[in-house]
Amino acid sequence: MITSAAALVAWIEAALPEADPAAFGPWLAEPPGPGALAAIVHIRIESAHQPPRSACVTLSAHPLTDNHTAP
């Protein structure tokens, strides 16, 4: 069970694909560029007396060198 915002972030980080740290930078909330890894996170919040809300975040891990070719 996720009990805090920190636990939610930790869960998202654990669910991201592994990126080779020698080939890719950290996951950032940025649009993917050429050769970047990308993941889209969808969040929906439903609570009493509020309309449902949702957000979508694109995370990217950019290649560290220009000559990297994505798989």
N, C-alpha and C positions, 0 to 999 in steps of 0.2 A: 504494500500500500504506500502511496506517495503522500507524505504528511506535511510537506513544506515546499516552497519555491526552490530551495536548494536541492531537495530530493528530486524534484521534477527535472531540473537542469542536469543532475547527475544521471538520471534515467535516460534523458535524450542523448547525452554524451556517450553512454554505454551502448545505445542502440545505433549510433552512427557507424558506417562502414570503417574498417581499419584503413588508415592511410599510412603508407610507408613514410616515416619521418625524414628519411634521407631524400625522398622525392617530392614530398608535398609539405606545404606550410600548415598551420593550424586551421581548424574549421572556423570560418568567419561568417557573419550574416551579410553576405555580399552576393551579387549575381555571379554565376560561374563564367569564367573566361575559357579560352581555348585550352583544352587538356585538363581542366579542373575536374575534380570530383564534386558531385552535387547531391544534396539531400534536401527534401522538402518536408517540413514539420507542420502538421495541421493540429491546431488546438481549438477545442470547442468547450465553452463554459456554459453550463445550464444551472441556474439557481432560482430559488423561489422569488416571485414578484419581480423578476427581471426577464427581458426577452433573451433568448439564446444569443451568445456572442461567439465569434470565431476569429481566428487569426491564422495566417499562413506565413511561415518564415523559410526563406531559402538559405541554406548554409552551403558554403563552398570551401574546398581545400585546394588552393592553387598550386600548380607545379612550381618547384624551386628553380628550375632551369627552363629556358625557352625551347630546348630540344627534346623535352619529354613528350612522349606519345601516349595518350590515354589508351587503356586496354579496350 
